[in-house]
Amino acid sequence: MTVIVTRDVAARFRGFLASCMLEIGPGVYTSPRMNPAVRSRVWSVLSEWFGELGGGSILMTWRDPQAPGGQEVYTLGYPNYEMYQHDGIFLARKRALTETEGV
């Protein structure tokens, strides 16, 4: 199961994701059998557009037996969280703001 959650992104993202996944709630998309090649292409498109348009945040997660906790997680944008591994699981922590971000 692949799940993508968007927050405060341009309509372009929502249209693209709705064309290849089921929108089960506002900004929440799922696909029960998305293969790795399609998932990689979807993430590539989202990353490229995010680099051009920015704003909001995108999170993608799926089952991966080799990843910590059996789940892989990719993120773009804010909130400014970073994923890190600790004792074989993923944890999220808020990044410290830089001086220019904190102003």
Residue pairs with C-beta under 8 A, 6 or more apart in sequence:
1 30
1 31
1 32
1 62
1 63
2 21
2 30
2 31
2 34
2 39
2 60
2 61
2 62
3 28
3 29
3 30
3 60
3 61
3 62
4 17
4 21
4 28
4 29
4 30
4 42
4 46
4 58
4 59
4 60
5 27
5 28
5 29
5 58
5 59
5 60
6 13
6 14
6 17
6 27
6 28
6 29
6 56
6 57
6 58
7 27
7 56
7 57
7 58
8 55
8 56
8 57
9 27
9 50
9 53
9 55
9 56
9 57
9 58
10 49
10 53
10 55
10 56
12 49
12 53
13 46
13 49
13 50
13 58
14 23
14 27
16 45
16 46
16 49
17 23
17 29
17 42
18 29
20 31
20 38
20 42
21 29
21 30
21 31
21 34
22 29
22 30
22 31
23 29
24 30
34 42
34 62
39 60
39 62
42 60
43 60
43 74
46 58
46 60
46 76
47 76
50 58
50 76
50 77
54 77
55 77
56 77
56 78
57 75
57 76
57 77
57 78
57 79
58 75
58 76
58 77
59 73
59 74
59 75
59 76
60 73
60 74
60 75
61 71
61 72
61 73
61 74
62 71
62 72
63 70
63 71
63 72
64 70
64 71
64 72
67 90
68 85
68 88
68 89
68 90
69 88
69 89
69 90
71 90
73 83
73 90
75 81
75 82
75 83
79 94
80 94
80 95
80 97
80 101
81 92
81 93
81 94
81 95
82 92
82 93
82 95
83 90
83 91
83 92
84 90
84 91
84 93
85 91
